Amino acid sequence: MHVSQLIPFNKPHFFGSEVTNIQQALASGHISGNGAFTKACEQWLESRLTLKRALLTTSCTDALEMSSLLLDLEPGDEVIVPSFTFVSTANAFVLHGARPVFADIRRDTLNIDHDQLESLITPRTRAIVVVHYAGVSCEMDTIISIARRHGLVVIEDNAHGLFGKYKGRDLGAIGNLGTLSFHETKNISCGEGGALLINDDQLVTRSEVLRDKGTNRSQFYRGLIDKYTWVDKGSSFLPSDLLAAVLHTQLDHSNEIQEKRKQLWLRYANGLTSWASGQGVTLPFVPSHCEQAYHMFYMLLPSLNARQQLIEHLKKHQIHAVFHYVPLDSSPMGRNFTTDKQRPCPVSEWASDRILRLPYYFSLSDSEQERIISCIREFQC
C-alpha cells in the first residue's frame, strides 16, 4: 500500500549561496557581531524600507526588548498589546517592569481593535504595540493619531509583515519603532534572528548603545570618540556575522520568495473559497488599502470541534496543519496582570478556538498543495 509522504507545516528553504557567504565570513576572520554581512543586511533593510536605522538582533524578541529599554519603563507603567499574539509581544515589556494591558482583536483581520484603544489608555500608558497579523496591516493612521493625541510611542511588532504595506507605506517603518523576525518559520529566515527598525532620529544613537551592551563602541568604530566605555544599560543583542551571512542570501532572493508565496496563497484562496462558503469557514481578509506580506494562510472553522476534527483528518492524510496563539489575557501569566475591570477579549478567544494554519513554505510543490486542497474539500464541518 502506498503511504503518502508527510507534508510538514513548515520547511525552511535555502538557495545554496548561504554556504558560500558563511565560508567568506569564516575566511574574513570576523564572525562575531557587526561584521561585513551584518552591515550589508542592515543597509539593505534601511534602503528597502526607507528607515533611519536598522539594527540586526538575535531575535524579534530581542528587538522588542530593546524597544522596551528605550522607553525607560518604571514599575506601574502600562503598555497596550493585543491579546492574540505571541508571548514576546508582552513579555519583552514585562521583563522591564511594565504591566501589559490586553486589547481584543478585530474579527476580520485578527489585528488589534483600534476602536478599543482610547478606552484602555490611562495616565500610566507609555506605548501601543501593534501586531500585523499574518502580514496584513493594522489600521495605522487611526492608531498613530490616537498615540499622538496621548503622547504615546507606537511599536510595530512586524514579525509577520516584512514587505507588507499600509496605504503604500512599508510595515515596520510607520511607528516610532518596528521589529522583524528571521525565525525559520518566517518568509526570510536565517534560523534565528531579528531586527530593530528605528524611524525616529532621536533614538538611533541610544539604540546602538543598548545593542552594544550599554557601551558607545559604535561611535568609537566611526572615529567619533577616542575610546569606548559603559554609558547606559544594555545587553548583548548582536547576532553572529555567520547568521547575517545566511540572511544576506535570503534578502537577495526576497523578490523570488515573495512571488512564490503569493502564488501559493492565491492557489489556496482560489481552491478553497467555494468549499469554505458552503461550510461556514472564513478565509483571510485583506483590506483594499493593505498589501499583505504573504506570510500565512489560515482558515477560521465554525467551532473548536470542527477545527480539531479537520486537524485529525489532515493528519490521517499525512498533512501537518496547526492552530495558533492562546490569548495572553487568559494565560496563567497573563492573568497576573488582569483585574476585574480588565475588558474581556472574546474575539481573541473565538479566533484561538477556530483558527487553522495550513502548510505554507517556499518549496511546497503544486502537487503537494493540490493534495492539501483536495483533502480539505473532502471534509464536512
HELIX and SHEET records of a PDB file:
HELIX    1   1 SER A   17  SER A   28  1                                  12    
HELIX    2   2 ALA A   36  LEU A   49  1                                  14    
HELIX    3   3 CYS A   60  LEU A   70  1                                  11    
HELIX    4   4 SER A   88  VAL A   94  1                                   7    
HELIX    5   5 HIS A  114  GLN A  116  5                                   3    
HELIX    6   6 LEU A  117  LEU A  120  1                                   4    
HELIX    7   7 TYR A  133  GLY A  135  5                                   3    
HELIX    8   8 MET A  140  HIS A  150  1                                  11    
HELIX    9   9 ASP A  201  ARG A  211  1                                  11    
HELIX   10  10 ARG A  217  TYR A  221  1                                   5    
HELIX   11  11 ASP A  241  ASP A  252  1                                  12    
HELIX   12  12 SER A  254  GLN A  279  1                                  26    
HELIX   13  13 LEU A  304  LYS A  316  1                                  13    
HELIX   14  14 LEU A  328  SER A  330  5                                   3    
HELIX   15  15 GLY A  334  ASN A  336  5                                   3    
HELIX   16  16 PRO A  346  ARG A  354  1                                   9    
HELIX   17  17 ASP A  366  ARG A  377  1                                  12    
SHEET    1   A 7 ARG A  53  THR A  57  0                                        
SHEET    2   A 7 GLY A 194  ILE A 198 -1                                        
SHEET    3   A 7 LEU A 177  SER A 181 -1                                        
SHEET    4   A 7 VAL A 153  ASP A 157  1                                        
SHEET    5   A 7 THR A 125  VAL A 131  1                                        
SHEET    6   A 7 GLU A  78  PRO A  82  1                                        
SHEET    7   A 7 ARG A  99  ALA A 103  1                                        
SHEET    1   B 3 ARG A 169  ASP A 170  0                                        
SHEET    2   B 3 LYS A 165  TYR A 166 -1                                        
SHEET    3   B 3 CYS A 290  GLU A 291 -1                                        
SHEET    1   C 2 TYR A 298  LEU A 300  0                                        
SHEET    2   C 2 ILE A 355  ARG A 357 -1                                        
END                                                                             
